[in-house]
Amino acid sequence: MEFKTKQRIAVSALIVTLIFCNVTLPTSTGWNRLWLNILGYAGLFTCYKIANLNLGEIGLSRKNIKSGLKYGLLSLFIIAVSFVIVFLFYGQLFKDPRYHNSFYDTFYAIFILLPLKTVLFEELAYRGIGLALLLKIKENKLFAVSISSIAFGIWHISSSIGVNGYNITDNFSVTKSLFVGASVLATTAAGFVLCELRFRSKSLLAPIIAHWSINAVALILATVSWHR
């Protein structure tokens, strides 16, 4: 299939948007973070319009909401149970110093900040607009899912360097680098699972709920681990 000029421009715009957000968002706070998030969403919307996509192509068709909810809520249940079991046997795994918060701050984060600042943006970028564009480039599901998932893993390099106090920019060590590498591999694998949820449910709602569940449950358990 010929790769049309509009599609090429849309992909270029998406790459620029993701690089810009990946570089600026991790170190921004307050109002600066808000405006950067707005710019990020504006970039995604621009890609959507340039590529002439429709809501069905990015998984936001109304007719598939029920299916998206079904798969999403099932994912939430599986994730919550799995994380709690791990927490009961090895609670220290969740004791991330970045999330030494009060329960009020934690619930504000998981119900306000997490959906708007992280989950919705990333799902639109990787399982919505990005996946739709990749399928237009080449009508091959494995190709689209692989590129989307690998890109999703690379996206998490900047955020994974601070998990559990591991920061490869300070006192570099092989152990810290391996930890970051493992985190990137894990998010790449998660990308494949989220893409599968997107295709099975025919709705972006399923990976949105699953993605939110992973982060939300982890944040709650991190807070609990600090207050035990």
Order of alpha helices (4+ residues) and beta strands (2+ residues): alpha-alpha-alpha-alpha-alpha-alpha-alpha-alpha-alpha-alpha
